[in-house]
């Protein structure tokens, strides 16, 4: 029996539940003693993992879990997919160089061709690529250098709720105040924050089409009013679907308006596709839903086929920086490029965008059915298999749009009850009140149904425990 088969057969076959208990194992105890206080996931997901295959992971105690975190979206094809393993094995068997800085190789050249083939034709025709240190935050830093160098301007506009990484420059773009507060003044200044089109909690108290119009008018005025008090920026950076900010999809008309306004003002548009790229939202890149062409696209996570890799792709009018303007020792990760190419080809050949759309719709429908019985499910949102549910307190005072306040206390209880039933989920959003679903894109319809069933039972248990 294969590991994958044993994991599937290990799932409960009857309505009777197996509820896992979590006591601190020796590995977790050592981790707690020896790792930094900055560690995050083990505090909410206290697991020591041993094996993984597809959408399942197994811990050192032999318990199995459905992984709907998937390396924060890194594992597009799940754990240890055969095409990824084969690509890595080929690199090793052929004695290819593993580390090349930015020297080219056949593997690297193929990776670039595969990536450019995924881009909209209008962008691919004038695209340039910069390989960065192997994290999304370093790619964001490179993008900031790029636009500032090309435009001669230093300020950047970002959005409330945005998340672009944890280095000093990227952190200055972050909407969340928590990670920034202990640092005082950040090394990177000149960031202006704007309201994001968060329809459920519209910052203008309007919502719908009125909220979108007000948002775009505000941005247009900010860039064009000589008395606005804000210097013309080098760029605007945006997530088409905010991930850590609460799985908030930007309205597509708003995105088209944002592109029009920035283009008219001569301001570069940076789209952060670190989490939303590579079929996650049902399109190869999330910005394609709006039919726009950004000036810069920042990519990481799934691009390396589960291995560390990050790049910036941009239009050639921005390519004015000097040799060595951005570098990084590990920007030549050949195994990641080989694995990334294999994943990109698989996404196209197996029509994974279409599959992600169908599975996302299926999961969203399950969640909306649960809304009928659980008023604590305030908003179900997202695109493709990047979904979130905002938990609300139905007894609280409604906001200007009539929506109840967030239920921050309920979210970790739901997460814990899911874990006890074998489902790994993460939280996000304002006050950590959004339950996030980021399963591998190869998840099947039957597995979607199982995820929804576990979530529903966990939600019921969490509500009862309040």
Protein Blocks (a to p, Z undefined) as FASTA:
>chain_A
ZZklmmmmmpcfbfbdcdddddddfklmmmmmmmcfkbmklmmmccddfbdchjbccdfk
opacddfklnnomamnoghifklmmmmmmmmmnopafbgcjaccfklmmmmmmmmmmpcf
klmmmcccddddfbfklmmmmmmmmmmmmnopabdcddehiaebjbfklmmmpmblklmm
mnopafbghiacdddddfklgfklngpjllmmmmmmmmmmmmmmmklopacdfbdcddfb
acknoopacdfklmmmmmmmmmmnopacdddfklmgghlnopablklmnopacfbdcdeh
jlnnopacddddddfklmmbcehkagcfklmcfklmmmmmmmmmmmmmnommmmmmmmmm
mmmmmmmmmmmmmmklmbgcdehjbdcdddddfkbccdfkopacddfklmmmmmmmmmmn
opacddedehhlaccddddfkbcfklmmmmmmmmmmmmmmmmmmZZ
